Amino acid sequence: MIRQVSPRPACVGLVLALSVCAPKVAQAERPEIDLDAIGSVRVGVGHSTLLDARILSLSFEDQIRVHRLSDAVGVTGIFGMDAQRPLDFDSPRLGFLATGLGAGLLIHQPPGPALTLGLTGAPLWQSKDDTTHLAGFGAALRVEGYPFYQTLVEAVECRRGVLATYVLSGLHVWALGRRDFIGLGGESWAIGLGFDLGRNAILPVMGAVLPAACGK
């Protein structure tokens, strides 16, 4: 009598093989996220020949990488606000608020530090007697150094821990040079410290849905 072989072992083996291979296939097909952005808040001091005074420099600026030139260099789009005011409060000269738009470079080779270079142009606004009016135009060149930089993807996935992600990665130093025209033209220079506050506002939201985030 011919003994009939049960197909169950073969079916079980096939199911096990598919269950092992399926995650690998899905992982291979999943595209890698390539995104980076910075939302810096900055404060610094300097001098302005236009205002003829020592100045306090305040700014908030978003930088979003829009194109890669290489693995380490990306082109950024920049928009934000840059304010200057005399440190001598009895100065007759007014400060100004610049609403800037421009482009720059983000240079970063993981896991090392990062350097940004940004060039922006902006109309200048002044306030007096509860009114705000267009006062002139200006352009700025800014350099930033991030000693402990992380990409946005690294930060979201919390690859280096909470302290490095939420504090150290956003700390940076910067230097600014401006040329502004309010009637007459003049230059200003400033240096200071900054912090990537915009990133820290986004991370808790993204962390709620990502299993590798610091909040988990």
C-alpha positions in Angstrom: 0.0 0.0 0.0 1.3 3.5 -1.0 1.5 5.8 2.0 0.2 9.3 1.3 2.4 12.1 2.5 0.7 14.9 4.4 1.2 18.4 2.9 1.1 20.1 6.3 4.8 20.2 7.0 5.5 21.8 3.6 2.8 24.4 4.2 4.1 25.2 7.7 7.6 25.6 6.3 6.3 27.9 3.6 4.4 30.0 6.1 7.4 30.3 8.3 9.6 31.3 5.4 7.2 34.0 4.3 6.8 35.4 7.9 10.6 35.7 8.1 11.1 37.2 4.7 8.1 39.6 4.7 9.5 42.1 7.3 12.8 42.2 5.4 11.1 42.9 2.1 8.9 45.6 3.7 12.0 47.2 5.3 13.9 47.2 2.1 11.0 48.8 0.3 10.5 51.5 2.9 12.1 54.8 1.7 14.6 56.5 4.0 13.5 59.9 5.3 15.9 62.7 4.3 14.7 65.8 6.0 16.4 68.6 8.0 15.3 71.9 9.4 16.5 74.5 12.0 14.4 77.1 13.9 16.8 79.2 15.8 16.2 81.9 18.4 19.3 84.2 18.8 20.6 87.0 21.0 23.8 88.9 20.7 25.6 92.3 20.8 27.5 94.3 18.3 27.9 97.8 16.8 26.1 99.6 14.0 27.5 102.5 12.0 23.9 103.2 10.7 22.5 103.6 14.3 25.9 105.0 15.5 25.6 102.9 18.7 26.2 99.6 20.3 23.3 97.3 19.5 21.3 94.4 20.8 20.6 91.9 18.1 17.6 89.6 18.3 16.4 87.2 15.7 14.2 84.2 14.9 14.9 82.3 11.7 13.8 79.1 10.0 16.2 77.2 7.8 14.9 74.2 5.8 17.1 72.1 3.6 15.5 72.0 0.1 18.3 70.3 -1.9 21.4 68.3 -1.4 24.6 69.2 -3.2 26.4 66.2 -1.7 26.2 63.9 1.3 27.6 66.7 3.6 26.3 69.9 1.9 22.7 71.0 1.4 21.0 74.1 0.2 18.6 75.8 2.6 15.7 78.1 2.2 15.6 80.8 5.0 12.9 83.1 6.3 12.6 84.9 9.6 13.0 88.2 11.5 16.1 90.1 12.6 15.8 93.1 15.0 18.4 95.6 16.1 18.0 98.3 18.8 20.5 100.7 20.4 21.8 99.6 23.8 21.9 103.3 24.8 18.2 103.7 25.7 18.5 107.5 25.5 19.7 107.3 22.0 17.7 109.5 19.5 18.1 106.8 16.8 15.5 104.1 16.4 16.2 100.4 15.9 14.5 98.3 13.2 12.9 95.0 12.4 13.9 93.2 9.3 11.7 90.5 7.8 14.2 88.4 5.8 14.0 85.9 3.0 17.0 84.2 1.4 19.1 81.0 0.9 22.1 79.4 2.5 24.2 76.3 3.0 24.0 73.6 5.7 27.3 71.7 6.0 27.2 68.6 8.2 28.9 65.2 8.1 27.3 62.9 10.7 28.1 62.5 13.5 30.2 65.7 13.5 29.4 69.4 14.1 27.6 71.6 11.6 28.2 74.9 9.9 25.5 77.1 8.3 25.9 80.1 6.0 22.9 82.2 5.1 22.3 85.3 3.0 19.0 87.2 3.3 17.4 90.4 2.1 14.7 92.2 3.9 12.5 95.3 4.1 13.1 97.3 7.3 10.3 98.4 9.6 10.3 101.0 12.4 7.7 101.8 15.1 7.0 105.2 16.5 3.9 106.8 18.1 2.0 103.4 18.0 2.5 103.2 14.2 4.8 101.0 12.1 6.1 102.0 8.7 8.5 100.8 6.1 11.8 102.5 6.7 14.3 101.0 4.2 15.9 97.8 3.0 18.8 95.7 4.1 20.8 92.5 3.5 22.5 90.2 6.0 25.2 87.5 6.0 25.2 85.1 8.9 27.5 82.2 9.9 26.5 79.7 12.6 28.4 76.8 14.3 26.7 73.9 16.0 29.3 71.8 18.0 26.8 69.0 18.8 24.5 69.0 15.8 22.0 66.3 15.0 19.9 66.0 11.9 16.2 66.3 12.4 15.8 62.5 11.8 18.5 61.7 14.4 16.8 64.0 16.9 13.3 62.5 16.3 14.6 59.0 16.8 16.6 60.1 19.9 19.7 58.2 18.8 22.0 60.0 21.3 19.7 60.4 24.3 17.5 63.1 25.8 20.1 65.7 26.8 21.9 65.6 23.5 18.7 65.7 21.5 16.8 68.4 23.3 19.6 70.7 24.6 23.1 70.1 23.1 22.0 69.7 19.5 20.4 73.1 19.4 23.1 75.2 21.0 25.2 77.3 18.6 27.3 80.4 18.2 26.9 82.9 15.4 28.3 86.0 13.7 26.4 88.5 11.6 27.2 91.2 9.2 24.5 93.6 7.8 24.3 96.4 5.3 21.2 98.5 5.8 19.7 101.6 4.2 17.4 103.9 6.1 17.9 107.2 4.3 21.7 106.7 4.5 23.4 103.4 4.4 25.5 101.8 7.1 26.9 98.5 8.4 26.5 96.5 11.6 28.2 93.5 13.1 27.1 91.3 15.9 28.0 88.0 17.6 26.1 85.9 20.0 24.5 82.6 21.1 21.5 80.8 19.8 19.2 77.8 20.4 17.1 75.7 18.1 13.8 76.3 19.8 11.7 75.4 16.7 13.0 71.9 16.7 12.2 71.4 20.4 8.6 72.4 19.7 8.2 69.8 17.0 9.9 66.9 18.6 7.3 66.1 21.3 4.6 66.0 18.7 6.5 63.7 16.4 7.7 61.7 19.4 4.1 60.7 20.2 3.9 58.5 17.1 7.5 57.3 16.7 8.5 54.3 18.8 12.1 55.3 18.9 11.5 58.8 20.2 12.8 60.1 23.5 9.2 60.3 24.9 8.7 56.5 24.7 
